[in-house]
C-alpha cells in the first residue's frame, strides 16, 4: 500500500512541473535540461544537484508511481531511468522526476518508499 506522498520545498526553483522542459520517454534529456535551468537560475546550487542513473545488469528496473504505469500502483519497468536530485546545504534532499505521478519535487525518502518500496 502506497501512502500519500507530500510535496516538499522546491529548493531548485523548478516547480511547477509544467514550466520545465520535458520530452516523454527521454528522462536523461529531461534531467539535462533541469541542470541547465538550475545553472541559469542559481549556479551556486548546481554543485548540490545530481543526475541519478538507475539501472541494473538485467536492464529491468521496476519503478512504481510512474505516469506510464497502467495499474493503480503505476508500476513501469524501465531498462534505465534518470532522476534529478537536489540536496542543498541544510535542506532535505528532493527528487524531480517528470515521469512520476508523485509531487514535483518529492522528498527523497518518500520518493524511494513509493517508487521502490524501500
C-alpha positions, 0 to 999 in steps of 0.5 A, spaced: 500 500 500 502 506 497 501 512 502 500 519 500 506 522 498 507 530 500 510 535 496 516 538 499 520 545 498 522 546 491 529 548 493 531 548 485 526 553 483 523 548 478 516 547 480 511 547 477 512 541 473 509 544 467 514 550 466 520 545 465 522 542 459 520 535 458 520 530 452 516 523 454 520 517 454 527 521 454 528 522 462 536 523 461 534 529 456 529 531 461 534 531 467 539 535 462 535 540 461 533 541 469 541 542 470 541 547 465 535 551 468 538 550 475 545 553 472 541 559 469 537 560 475 542 559 481 549 556 479 551 556 486 546 550 487 548 546 481 554 543 485 548 540 490 544 537 484 545 530 481 543 526 475 541 519 478 542 513 473 538 507 475 539 501 472 541 494 473 545 488 469 538 485 467 536 492 464 529 491 468 528 496 473 521 496 476 519 503 478 512 504 481 508 511 481 510 512 474 505 516 469 506 510 464 504 505 469 497 502 467 495 499 474 493 503 480 500 502 483 503 505 476 508 500 476 513 501 469 519 497 468 524 501 465 531 498 462 534 505 465 531 511 468 534 518 470 532 522 476 534 529 478 536 530 485 537 536 489 540 536 496 542 543 498 546 545 504 541 544 510 535 542 506 532 535 505 534 532 499 528 532 493 527 528 487 524 531 480 522 526 476 517 528 470 515 521 469 512 520 476 505 521 478 508 523 485 509 531 487 514 535 483 519 535 487 518 529 492 522 528 498 527 523 497 525 518 502 518 518 500 520 518 493 524 511 494 518 508 499 513 509 493 517 508 487 521 502 490 518 500 496 524 501 500 
